[in-house]
Amino acid sequence: MGKKKGKVSPLISFLNQVVLIPFVPLLCNRNAFLKTACCYFFKTYFRFTYEIAPVFVVMEEILLKKMHEMVGWGEMEADGIFSPGGTISNLYSVLVARYKRFPEIKTKGMAALPHIALFVSEHSHYSVKKAAAVLGIGTDNVIAVKCDERGKMIPSDLEAKILKVKRQGHIPLYVSATAGTTVYGAFDPLDNIADICEKYGLWMHVDAAWGGGLLMSRKHSFKLNGIERANSVTWNPHKLMGVPLQCSAFLVCEKGLLQACNQMCAGYLFQPDKQYDTTYDTGDKTIQCGRHVDVFKLWLMWKAKGTRGFEILINKSLELAEYLYKKLNSRENFELVFDAEPELTNVCFWYIPPNLRRIPNGPEREKLLHQVAPKIKARMIEEGMTMVSYQPHGDKVNFFRMVFSNPATRKSDVDFLLEEIERLGKDL
Ligand SMILES: *Cc1c(COP(=O)(O)O)cnc(C)c1O
């Protein structure tokens, strides 16, 4: 076949998809790159039982114990599983919370249950809603609790909404508090939420997919105070800690619950009369069968860096966020979405072009400002020098959201980003 002009060669297209795309984010991090490469080339896939994957089963157990310890739970009770991402870990949390209260769900299904309700904050990640849809609970039964200006759940509104659900004769089952919200990087007041969960008998989940990494930092871990009172936790090492996708841990405080909830005891894998301790056949805890061995990447990185290495990396990302925050504060053509020091590495801001600065605050200015970030981003993509995400949120029009987690980022990159935004947006 002759080559046609304008068509991408199948070889390039293959390389692009199979080789380049998964690896591009890793090129800046040689360790991570090598580790992921190892996993791909040696095809390290979990095969659900100890006899098939003895090393990885034990690795997973050891790391789950370590993570339990960092959350503040007793090591002996450590239970959990590495899952394909925070979305799935959050799904596990709803699944297990529901099973704990209504074990008949497993055999009888939703028809056997009363009307149940879940609670999340307005700023929570959409995955809890998705879990409610997947698990047959329904998104209408995920109640959004109000947040303050900083994006933190308001405990009194949580309590009011729980009471309202009870008055309707429904069962308040579960709260997902967020430790590090996706957009604002906010930490919900975990201790206050735990008090309410105890008072009304709700399962407390902490979605620390994004902010869990701070547990590695002696300087910043206090922001998760109260996490030790949770029934379950989602923590994604593939976010703040820079482990290559995907690597997410679902941690549950009560041992045995995951197994009871999910096990199907397939006779061809999980024979009870094996010669070894079959509690090491951890595959039946999951909603999968075969599983990718995500724990291996975290294991290697932890061995190479140590907890201190992760701490340095995380503290550095937070310093960059602080640096950006201070820069924005000192420049009159930028405006912060909320004026508070970053608690995580998220910094949310608007760029105000000169033409807009002349217009007084009001709907007219808002309407124009809403168009600024998308236009600048489109120009960024055309020029190919930099990229930053934007979104509207609640009543806030489109704003830029910078997050730091790449260890190669320098202060000069932050300066460059602001210069670029200004250069590309000053005529808008
Ligand atoms: C990213 C994120 C998730 C989802 O994690 P994935 O691994 O992308 O599925 C869940 N919760 C929060 C708070 C997040 O920031």
The ligand as a MOL file (V3000), in Angstrom:
LIG
                    3D

  0  0  0     0  0            999 V3000
M  V30 BEGIN CTAB
M  V30 COUNTS 15 15 0 0 0
M  V30 BEGIN ATOM
M  V30 1 C -9.3420 12.5760 41.5290 0
M  V30 2 C -10.3080 12.4000 42.6140 0
M  V30 3 C -11.1060 11.2560 42.6840 0
M  V30 4 C -11.1290 10.2160 41.5810 0
M  V30 5 O -9.9500 9.5360 41.4810 0
M  V30 6 P -9.5930 8.7120 40.1360 0
M  V30 7 O -8.3920 7.9380 40.5160 0
M  V30 8 O -9.3420 9.7410 39.0840 0
M  V30 9 O -10.7560 7.8590 39.8110 0
M  V30 10 C -11.9390 11.0930 43.7600 0
M  V30 11 N -11.9960 12.0330 44.7380 0
M  V30 12 C -11.2560 13.1610 44.7050 0
M  V30 13 C -11.3730 14.1410 45.8210 0
M  V30 14 C -10.3990 13.3890 43.6280 0
M  V30 15 O -9.6980 14.5300 43.5870 0
M  V30 END ATOM
M  V30 BEGIN BOND
M  V30 1 1 1 2
M  V30 2 1 2 3
M  V30 3 2 2 14
M  V30 4 1 3 4
M  V30 5 2 3 10
M  V30 6 1 4 5
M  V30 7 1 5 6
M  V30 8 2 6 7
M  V30 9 1 6 8
M  V30 10 1 6 9
M  V30 11 1 10 11
M  V30 12 2 11 12
M  V30 13 1 12 13
M  V30 14 1 12 14
M  V30 15 1 14 15
M  V30 END BOND
M  V30 END CTAB
M  END
